[in-house]
Amino acid sequence: MKRTIYLPDELAERLSDYLKEHPQETLSSLVQSSLEEKLESKDISKLLQLAGIIKDAPRNASENAEDYLD
């Protein structure tokens, strides 16, 4: 599939610089890998496992972190 996109001048310049510094990559490969990463469904199972480990945290701990220092 072919698409036409608009890039602001600054971003286009950064893109050109990046491709010069990484000659093994092409514009197409960079866009494809970036889209794959952005569009991949996130596996949150590990995050949910971590959340299950914390059993006794006060709800306001982030707001009053200094109250929980040793």
C-alpha positions, 0 to 999 in steps of 0.5 A: 500500500502506498500512502502520502504523508505530511511531515513538518520541516523539522521532523523531515530534517530529523528523519533525514539525519537519522537515515544518514546515520543508520544507512542499513534502514530505509524510510519504509523499514523505519515506518513499518517498525515504528507502526508495528511497535505503536499498533501492537497490542500490549500484553498487560498480564505481567503488569497485572501480576505485579499489581497482584503482589501489592496487597497493602498499599494505602490509597494516598501513598503517592500523594503523601510519600514522605509519610512512608519514609523510614 
